[in-house]
Structures are given as C-alpha cells and as structure tokens.
Amino acid sequence: MKAVAIDFETANERRDSACAIGLAWIDDGAVTRREYRLIRPPEMRFHPGNIRVHGIWPEQVADEPEFPEIWAAFADDVRDRLFIAHNAAFDSAVLAGMLARYGMSTPQFRFACSLQMARRAWPELPGHRLNLVSEFLGVSFQHHHAGEDAFACAQIALAALRKVGEAAFEPARARAPRRGSSAPAFTPGRKSRIDRLAGGRGHPVITVRGSRGDAWRVRVAMEAGARTSCDCPAGRFGRLCRHVQALADGVIDHVITCENVELAEAVQRISRQIRR
C-alpha cells in the first residue's frame, strides 16, 4: 500500500485556518518518512479552545510560511497516494478549505479513515479515539501534535490492515448502545429527539462523537431565550454537557456533521449563549 497519513491542527473553528500539518508516508507496510510543519494561517485569529488542544500560539507561527509554500514542498510526494486520517472528514475538509482559500487547484484526493478502520478491526474497544487506539496498540506519541498524530494514524492503519485485511476499509457498523444507556446509536436519516424538538427540517443540528464512540445530536438554539441542547444522557437531564461545552470553547475535532448552518456560525452562537 502506498499511502500518506495526514493530520492538521487549526487556529480556530474555520476549516481554512490550518496552523500545523503532519505527514507520515507508508510504503510496503511501514512508515518510511515523517514531516511536520507549522503554518501561518491566512487569518491570525487563534481561538483559546484550539490553543488549549494543540498548544500552538500565534507568535509561534507569525514568521512561518503560509500554506501554498508548505504544500508546494510536498505536493509531488503525495501525488497519487491514498490519504489516511483519523476522522478523515475533518482533515479532508481542512485540506479542501486551505486549497480553496488560496485559489489552488483541488484534485480528487482519495481519503480513508483510520477511525473507521479501528472500529472495524477492534469493535470490542470502549472507544476509538486516536489516543485510545494508540495506547491499545502500544504506539507512543504526543497527542495533538500534527506530526505525531499522523504517525499514530499510520500505525493504526497498518495494524488494522494486518488484523482484518482489506475489510479494514469497509465502513464500521453503528455501535450498539452501551449497557444501561437508553440512547440508541446514531443512524443517518433517523429522526432523533433533537430533531423533534427542533420542529422538523431546517434547524441547525451538529452531530458530535462522544468519548466512547457514540454519536450525539446537538440542537443549536436560534430563537431568543432558547438554549442549545444535546440528546446525550447529561443533556436529557437539562445539564450543560461536555459536548456543548467543547463546542462553546471552539473545540471541533469531535464534530461529525453540521446541518443547516455553517459550523463557524453555530460555534459562535453556542459560545455566546454559554457566556451570557
């Protein structure tokens, strides 16, 4: 397999705010090359929640090259390779966002998701976040460092391929609910309690991945006096859950989908509500 694992860190909630990139090349069943670069984002706006996650401050990237120069150094070396990322929806969106922001050509990249590969290979694990799977496999790395995360992603993909072969690339089935939980696993198209509260289609809903792999639906309140809510157990009891709090802090690496509103707008609205 000729592939390259990729990981981005972002300065804020926007997908076109990459401030770091990590790459790990895979050839013949092994990682053969690793690269890490800091990036000066097009807008020097760093959200405190993002800084809290990756530890990158504006002054660290102020004199770094912008994305076009960084990408030019790697473009030929990643051409025609399969990209692998842990939660590929996020990293593929960042790559597309950065290319679009600078008016660069956007080839049809092929992406595979090591998160889905891990769920397929080790369904018995209580969670499949990058750090949890890496610990299970004995992979030592520094979490939320783009270069280290890309390396861990590559190791997970290789281990999954050794475990289940090409079946690792098949989508994982929705997880069954945990024992003692009344919340069903999320299935696309299912009308959840959050959808019913929202009154049907058109209302902003963010689907987020919980710490144990469950998917929860966050209803973004748009009406004056309304409150953003989540259908996780804490949210059902009317408490401010960690999923909503993370969104309020600008942490978006657990976001799966955002419906009917731009994610940046939804995050800003939630942040304002929590800080009232």
N, C-alpha and C positions, 0 to 999 in steps of 0.2 A: 504494500500500500504506500503510495506517495501522497502525503498529506502534510498540512501545516496547522498546528493548533494556534489559535489566536485569542487574545484577551485584551479588552480595553478598560480603562478607568476614565470616568467623565468628571468634568469640573462641576456640573450642575445637572438639573433634570433633563436638559436637552440632549438628544442623541448626537447632535453635531458639536459636542463640547469635549471631545476626547482630549485628555491631558497625559495619557500614557498608553503605550502599546507593547504587548509582549507576543513573541512568536516562538514556536518550537517546531522544527522540521522533523518529519517522520519518514524514514526510508528503511525498507526491508526489516520492519519490526522493531525499530529502535529510534530513539531521538538522536539525531545527528548534528543538530545545530540549534542554538538558542540566541535570541536577540531581545533586548529591552531598550526602549527609548522614551524619554519624556517629550511631550508635545506642548507647544504653546497653543492653547485653543483660540479660535477666532474671536471669542469674546472672553475677556479676562474676568469672568464672574464665577467665583467659586462658592458653592453652597456649603454651609457648615456641616450639613449632614453627609455630603460626599467627602469632605475633608476628614470627617470622623471615620469614615470607612477606609479610605486608602492612604491617608496621611500626607497627601501632596498639597502644598500650599502655593499660592500664586507666585511668590518670589522664587520658588524653585524652578518654575518653567518660564519666567519672564524673558530669559535670554536663549531659550531653546528654539529650534526650528519649528515652523508651522507644518501642518500635516502634509501638504504636497511634497515638500522636500524629504520628509521622513518616508513617505510612501514610495517615492521615486527610487529610494535605495533598495527597496525590497520587491518592487513590482515584478521584475523579471524572474526573481527567485521563487515567487509564489504562483506564477502563471501556470494554469492547467492543473493545479493541485486541488485536492479536496480540502476545504477548510473545516476544522473541528473546533467547537467552542462549547463551554459548559453553560447551558441556557443560550443556545445559538440565536434565538430570536432577538436577544439583546445585542450581542456583538455584531450580528449581521446588520441590524438596524443602525448601529453606530458607524460601521464601515460605509454603508449606503449614505447615511446622513453626512458624513465628512466629505465623501466624494461629491455629493450634490452641493454642499455648501461652497466648495471651491470650483464648481463647474467642471469637474473632471469626469472623464468617461466612466461609465458604470457597467463593467462586463457582467455576464450572467455567472456569478460565483456559485459554486456548489458548496452547501453547508451541511454538516452532520452535527448532531448534538450529543455531547458526551454525557449530559444529564439523562437523556432518554436511553442512551446505551447502558448507563449504570443501572437504570430501572429495569431494563431488560435482562441484564446479566445477574443482578443481585436483588431480586424483588423482596427478599427477606429483610433487607436493611431497614431500620426505622426511618431513615431519611437519606436523600441522595445529593445533598449539597456538596460542593467541591471539597470542603474540608472534611466532611464526614466520610465520604468515599475514599479520599486520600488516606485518612487515618486507618480505615479498614484495610487498605492495600499496603500500608506501611510506607507510603510516599511522604517524605519530609519536605515541606515547602513553607514559604511565608505567604499567608493568605492575604489577598487584596493587593499584592504586588503583581502587576500585569505580567512580567516575565516569569515569575514563579507560578502564577495561576495557569499560564499557557503550558508550562512544563507539566504541572499536575494534570491538566486536561489531557495532554498527550499520553501520559502514563495510564490514565483511566481508560482512554480509548483502546490502547494496546492491550490492557488487561481484559477488557470486555471482549475484544476480538479473540483473544486466546480462550476465553471461557465459553463463549457461545457462537463463535464464528461470525458469518455474515448476518446471522439473526440479530446481532447487536444493533444493526441499522434499522430494524423494524421498530415502529412506534410502540412504546410501552402501553399496556392497558391501564385504564384508570384504576387507581388504588381503591381497595375496599375501605370503608370507614374503619377507624380504629375502634377497638372494643371499648364500649362504654360511651361512644360518641353517637349522637343522633344525626349528625350531619353527613349526608352522602358525599361520595367523591364527585368532583365536578365533571360533568359531561357536556361538551359543547352543544349548544342548542337547547339544553334543559332550562326550563323557566324556574329560577330559584326564588326563594323568599325575597331576596333583594329586588329581583325583577318585579315581583308582585307589588312590593312596597312602592316601587318607582312608578307604577301605573302603566306598565307596558313598555313598548319600544321607545327609543329615542332618549332615554335618561342615561346620563353618564354612569358607567359601571367599569371598575377596574378589577380584573381578576389577578390575584396575587398567590404566590406559592408560600405555604406555611413552612415552619421549621421541620416538619415531618413529612413533607411532600404533598400534603393536602392542598387543594386549590380552594380559595375563599373569594367571595364576591363582595367588593366594597362599593356601596352606593354613594356616589358623590352628591351631596345636597346642593341644589342650585337655588332653592327658594329661600327668601329671607326668614331667618329664625329656624330653619331646618338644620338637621345635624347629619353629617356623614356617618354611615353605619356599615357594619360588616356582619356577614352571616356566620362568622366563626363562633365558638361557644361563648367567649367573652362578650362579643358584640351582641349576641342574642339576649344577654342579660343587661344590655344597655351600658356596658362599660366601654371606656376608651381602650381598644385592643392594640396590641403591638403592631398589627398590620397597618392600621390607620396612623398610628404614631410614627411609624417608619416613613410613610408617605409624607406626613407633615414635616418630617425632618429632611425631606428631599432624597431619601434612600429609595432607589427604584430597581435595584438588582433582583428583587423578588417579584417584579411585575411580569405577568404573562401576557395579558392583553389589556387594552384600554379602548372602550367602546363609546362612540358618540361624542367624544370630546378629545382635544389634544392632551396628551399626558402632562405636558408642562402647565397647561391651564388648570387641569384637575389638581395637580400637586400644589400649585399656588393657592387655589381656593381652599383646599383642605388645610394648608398651613395657616391661612388667615383665620379659619374657623377655630382651630385648636388654640391659637394665641389670643383670642378675644378675652 
